[in-house]
Each structure stands twice: as C-alpha cells, then as structure tokens.
Amino acid sequence: MSLTDLHEISFNDFPLIEPVQRALSDVGYETPSPIQAKIIPHVLAGRDVVGQAQTGTGKTAAFALPLLSRIDIKRKHPQVLVLAPTRELAIQVAEAFKRYASYIDQFHVLPIYGGQDYSGQLRQLKRGAQVIVGTPGRVMDHMRKGSLKLDQLSCLVLDEADEMLRMGFIDDVEWILEQTPSERQTALFSATIPPAIRRIAQSQLNDPIEITIKVKTTTADTVRQRYLVCQNAEKLDALTRILEAESFSAMIVFVRTKTATVELVEKLEARGYAAAALNGDIAQNQRERTVNRLKKGNLDILVATDVAARGLDVDRITHVVNYDIPYDNEAYVHRIGRTGRAGRTGDAILFVAPREKRLLHAIEKSTKQRIEQMQLPSSHVINDQRVARFKQRIADTLDKEDLSLYQKLVDDFQFEYNAPMSVVAAALARLVQGDEPFFISDKKRKSREKIEKKRRQAEGVDVGNTDKTKKNRRSKTVANDIEFELFRIEVGHVHNVKPGNIVGAIANEADIDSDYIGDIVIEEDHSLVQLPEGMPKSVFKHLRQVWVSGQQLKISRLSDSGFNEKETNRQKIKNKAKPQVKLKREKSSESRGEFKKKAKRDSAEKKSKKQDKKSKKAKKKSQA
Ligand code: AMP
C-alpha cells in the first residue's frame, strides 16, 4: 500500500460499530495503519487471515476492532480467544480490547496467564467474559479443568505465532485449536512464517487471506540515521536533551496520534521551544500557515503525524525525530525523507522501546542500512553546549546591537556602587537566566525519575518496561552471587518433549525469564533442568502440576529424587558451571525477602572471603 492510499482510508470507511468508532476517536488514531487497512475488512467479513506483522505495526487493533464489532454482547460465554506467547503480551492485548470497548456496555475481557492465582481466574471465568486472552499453558489447564468452555467460540486469534513456536507452545496451540469448533474463524499473526507455522496455517485455517505489507525501501544516504533505546516515560526527557545537544535548524518530530501532537507541543512550549502541531484535524489553510512559519524561522519544531506531514518540503529541516516508532518501513522512509532534501545532509533519530527492537531490525533489513545506536546526551555534553550558547549570545549581541544606552547605564552603576565589571555582568546574566538553573545534573534527573515511578506505582499505573529492565539489571548483579539447583521433571523423550516446551512452560508458569533458564537435559522418561536456588514453595507446588507434552511436570529437587551415583556426578559437574539463572519476579513479599536475604548473604560471604585473601596477601607482603 502506498502512502497515498493510506491517506485516503479512514476508520469511518469500515463498518465498525459506533461505540468502537467513538473509542477510536478518543484514542486519537488518525488513520488505520497498513496492516489494519488490509486486515480489518476481512476479519469483519468473517474470513480466516494470516497477517505477517510484528509488534508495533498496530496488529492488535487490526483484529480487536473488527472482532469487537462482531461479538454478541448479550451472551456472556467466550466468543473470542486470543493466544499469546507471554503474560506481558496477554495483558497488553487485553488492555487494548478494554480501551477499544470503553463504550460497549457489559463487555468483559479476561486475561489468563501462567503464574497468576487460579482462584481469581476461576471467579472471573465464572462471571463470564466475551473475550479471553491467554497464554497457551494456562488456557489448556482451564480447558482440562472444565473452567474454560470454548464450545461456542467464534474466533481464535494466534498472536505472535512464531514466538509461541520458539517458546515451545506449538503443540499446546494445536491441541487447543483441535478442541474448538471447526467452523470458528481463525486469525494468525506472526512476524515470520517458519515451516511449522505454515503447516498450522494450511491445516487449521480455512482458505485464509494472507496479508504481507510490501514496502518501498530507499533512504537517502545523505541522512545520518541513529536510534536511541528509551522507554515511553523517558521520551520527553530524551527529546529535550537532544534538542539541547544537537545543533539543528528546524526539526520535525513524528508521533502516532493527533492527541500526542498537541500534548507534546504543549510540553515543548512550556520548556521554551517554538513548536506547533500538524495533524489531520487541523484545517488545510492553518496547516499551510504553520509550514510557512517553519520556513521563515518563526517556528523551529513541528510535531506531526504521518499523514499531516505528507510531502512536507522545508529545506530548514535538519533533524527528524521518530518519537513514536513508525508502523512499517515505508512510513520510516517517508518520515526521514523530510530531511536531507535536495542533496543536503540531515539527521534522523529513532526512539525505540526495548520491546520494539524487532521493528528496528526489520527497518534496517529492508532499507539495507544500519542504524547506529546513540546514547542519551549526558549532562556534561549539554552543559558544555549551554556554555557555548551563552558565549555565542553575548558575542552576537556585541556584534549586532547598538549597546550605547546600556553601556551608559552599566558605567553609571559601576561608578555608584563601585562594583567590579565582571560582577555587574554576572548579575545581568542572572537576570536573563531567571530562576531556571543554568546547568543540569544527572542527579536531579534520576531522582525525578524515581519520584515519577513511585507516583505512578501509587496510582496503580503500569510502570511497564522501565521497571522490568531495571529489575533485570538488578537481577543480573545478584545472579553472579547466587547458586542454583538442578530439578527433575517427569517428562522426557518418550513424551516427545523438546527443550522449548519446557522453557516456555516454566517461563510462563514460574515467571522466570526464559533467557535465565539454565541447561536442560532430556532423558528417556524424564528431564533435568537448572533453575534458581530457593524457589518459593508456592511456585514449586504450582510447577508440580503444570502440564507439558501431555504430562504433569511433578517437579522435584534432584537430591529428593533418589537418583543413582552417575546422575549425582552429573549434577555436581553441572552445578560447578557459572550460574546464569535468576528468578525474574518473586511470588510474594515474603519469598522476595528470602531471596534478597540469601543473595545478600551469599554476596557478603564472597566479599568477606575476598577481603580475607587480600589481607593475608598484604600481611605476607609486609612480613617479606
Ligand atoms: P501493536 O502493533 O498492536 O502492538 O501496536 C503498537 C502501537 O501502535 C500501540 O501503542 C497502539 O496504540 C498504536 N496504534 C495502533 N493502531 C494505531 C493507529 N491506527 N494510529 C496510531 N497508533 C496506533
């Protein structure tokens, strides 16, 4: 699809129900993304679809909007089931459904995922929900228990199918598919289509429409492309730092929604920048006036949506900032083409949240250009720039202005007060600067972030990936200090289990990041797996009952399992390996406390051993 087509399609062109249209105008999406434009009509028509799309392309709305328009709200049983590989995605998809259904009375969506308390899920399942979003293992559990009945399911969505395959859920997914009514509609979304996913598409979907967005992929090589990894909550700070650190003439900042253009402009204006919004809601003549102001230099920053910035051609634009990552490569190419016009050089900076990294790689792959990573400009760099600008302003004023009146005033002042000239100049600089501190410090930024995080937590707002990344970072420092254990699970080669099945199930059910699960050895009728030492009892108990490849894990600590000598030796060898395993999130404050204490103890022991060694060495030296 070209951007011209994109411009012409609007959400109003689809027969989405009125409450969904209303919710869409609240969230401020201007136009359907390419995957939405192509998928929505087919899902609305009840057809099976295969959409090759990744996170960040707007694929959730591509299925959620039409499915919401088709559900029968009077019936409380599950009509739509979305299977997602991780709890994070399940929650995110459920939240998207909630947002788009905010004007649909009596609508219920229920996320069910591993590691969460069963009782709450059972209660909510009993109450009824039209849409269930779940991870395969937990969905299967509820189906087996009879607490989740899918006999009246009308649509099943497989979200990030290749990830489910990678995490070893594909057998579970097939099992679930087989238990649901064969006349159901199926929508499969996957960033890639490996053979196993292709096989499912062929065997389980009914004459599906396949949607892959073809893209134009040329970027000017006069544009320097960089990306900055940052969380949503950090974007404003990152942008203001970039505005200070980069020397730019005019800048265009791309965001995804009309609302975001206006909000960001307000924030930039409050920080003293000459900025204006450009979005599809603004009348054409007003838009032209805004662009003229930018051309003349009365404005320095435009905050725009893709559609509003179509064809924008202003030589002054030296920088393009992709504040929100574009949905696809074509939009990216179009955006960065707003700079580096007519052979000039330009700069393009892309903000990427950690979970959007795949989209970044897809852009790199299709444009066949590497985008270099940049770091957030440090306080040091910014302060140097501030000093340079301060000096430049003085030099410019000396150069261009008639200062005779002020010179006389200052001379008079100096004569009356007998103050050194540098002190008088400093007082004037202070007047110009006002109460705003001249230098910034990282200390302030960090404490601001801390306060903001606390506030958001207190308000019950999901602090999202920022938290997760920090948690993982902290975990890793602790990980070097803690030991781990070897466990036995009662599923092996005879059950056709693959390592991926075990990783996927344990990752979701015990909330252990899959990257941190250690070695897995699959034996004939059982397997061995390395997991963090000190697993909370509740998690252990829960894992005993988890099903993988049709078997309950019945996990046991290897020492409890009566193994023979040979296996114990293997355990010893394995336990000597450097531990790489760490629990991502502990189950309760009590168990968290235990983990922390243990990690501290281990770390303190190691430290004191090191110190002992050091002091012994020092003693030897001094004696020598
Ligand atoms: P997804 O690919 O579903 O994870 O969506 C990525 C992001 O794009 C989410 O933050 C959505 O809110 C946003 N989004 C989805 N559709 C649109 C749209 N038509 N216009 C602007 N933003 C959108």
Residues whose N, C-alpha, C, O or C-beta is under 5 A from the ligand:
A	BS01	AMP	Y29 E30 T31 P32 S33 Q54 T55 G56 T57 G58 K59 T60 A61 R256 T257
